[in-house]
Amino acid sequence: MSNIAQPGEQAVRAPVTDFDPYLDSVLDDPYPHYEKLRELAPVFYLSRYNAFGLARHAEIDAVLRDPATFCSSAGVGLANFHTETPWRKPSIILEVDPPMHARTRKVVGGLLAPASINKLRPAFEREAELLVDRLLARGSFDAVHDLCEAYPLNVFADAVGIPAEGRDKYLLAYGDMVFNAFGPVNERFQACLAKAQSGAIEWIAEVCERKNLTPDGLGARLYQAADEGLLAPEEAPMLVRTLLSAGLDTTVFTLCNAIVSFARHPDQWALVHANPAMARQALEEVLRYESTFHSFYRTTTREVEVAGVPMGPEQKVCVFIGSANRDPRRWGETANRFDVTRRASGNMAFGTGIHGCAGQMIARLEGEIVLTALARRVKSFRLEGRPVMHYNNSVRGYKSMPVSIIAA
Ligand code: OVV
């Protein structure tokens, strides 16, 4: 139990709901639940978790753009780091506030800016072509393992510069834990932590060491930033850890969400297939329609009112990103329609404000390149069985997805 005063339900001046965002049954299809939450009120209170909740685009945008009031240094999950010990050392870019945040963010931001990552494009394109060639030769395969996992585990891990050995065993298992830890300490969290503790956590620490990184990768460049005095020496491995925590499971799940969306909306794939230059725009609609990140938290630093609801200090506020991206107040009456011709920019998939995803341009680069390679050669996708969800407390993706593809 936390020793921070929670407002008694009497004192909460917002509708109270016993909605549990972390149930398997909710994760299977959260969207009808999100609609109810959006209709309930701009601010509600999650009685099971003693946290406020926001499900509309406008309020989420406002909260994420006010880091002085809604801080990250108390953790961006349900756990309040002021009273609960996190499962690992806090991230020095995610779980920090200004002014500390600006320094680490500047280094990582530079590393992942278009000018830097555009150099990766030729290698990323070559690998996507080779992968799509192999998949076409097979005809049917598991889209999760053979495509959505295979690609980032190859190209992103290579870009960071970690060894190939151990990637498939540990990298996604580690990220799974990172993202489960943004939710409650439920069974899912406990089982995942036990798994991560049997190798993944140690492996990650090891591959973040300078001597285990290729000399020309993104990881090595963080050590060079430390050499130049832009980071303390002990901060370099912490930021390599950030790249490996945030950069794999998310892109894997985004690719999963793309494949499942196109398999279920063949008319939308026909548009991309007819015009592969639409790939980047189509990816943006995937990110809106099936957000990878569904929920995370901020913590109030003072008394504040949101949409007329007073909140005390040290209150957790859950932002339902996956709901903001379906809010008809922002997207109109067609919010629930997957439409690659829509202007999907302004979606919240990468968050917004000072903590907006630092890796979003490399994530889009990977997604665009994979969708382009597929658009050129694949006429259609067919699901050959029910996709199996990968349940996680904050990100949405799949464990398996049997598909067949027809060559163009
Ligand atoms: C955005 C994000 C997600 C997960 C982990 C981290 C960052 C990190 O800094 O470790």
Boltz pocket constraint, residues with backbone or C-beta under 6 A from the ligand:
constraints:
  - pocket:
      binder: B
      contacts: [[A, 91], [A, 92], [A, 93], [A, 94], [A, 95], [A, 178], [A, 238], [A, 241], [A, 242], [A, 243], [A, 245], [A, 246]]
      max_distance: 6.0
